[in-house]
Amino acid sequence: MRSSAKEVASARHMKSLNSLVPMMHVRNVRRSVEFYEKLGFRVGNTHTPEGGVEPVWAWLESGGAHLMLAQAGEPVDAEKPAVLFYVYSADVDAFRSMLLKAGVEAGSIHHPFYAPGGEFRVTDPDGYILMVTHTLLGQRARAAHHRVGADESRALDGR
């Protein structure tokens, strides 16, 4: 079915989307909520069916990040993740330290060309891969901090 010229023109004038919120199918919503709370998310809402004892859906939020979790109807295959999730933090080192203290296994920090502030890998209980990397704001703050430190050193040395 082809769109008419009028429909195409109308679509071009639509406003942009407000946000995109991923919904992950998980084995156990409660267990996944507990894991994501260690990453700094808090529960915004849950749904437990009438007569149920465990939630089958949850809305999580952390700052401007949002995530929905839904009880999987079929087994989740950790060997074939269909998506990577990028999580942005102003301070990658500090966030990794926080996760390690909370008992979350966090990979070592790498510095690929697209993430000069570093990134590391975390795997959730269902095998979903979370790549934690820096925000542009965090990168600028670190650069400014290093410039200020260098300026102070030169001032102390009389340069």
Sequence and secondary structure as in RCSB ss.txt:
>XXXX:A:sequence
MRSSAKEVASARHMKSLNSLVPMMHVRNVRRSVEFYEKLGFRVGNTHTPEGGVEPVWAWLESGGAHLMLAQAGEP
VDAEKPAVLFYVYSADVDAFRSMLLKAGVEAGSIHHPFYAPGGEFRVTDPDGYILMVTHTLLGQRARAAHHRVGA
DESRALDGR
>XXXX:A:secstr
    HHHHHHHHTS   S    EEEES HHHHHHHHHHTT EEEEEE  TT SS SEEEEEETTEEEEEEE SS 
  TTS   EEEEEES HHHHHHHHHHTT  B   B  TT TT EEEEE TT  EEEEEE HHHHHHHHHHHHHHH
HHHHHHHT 
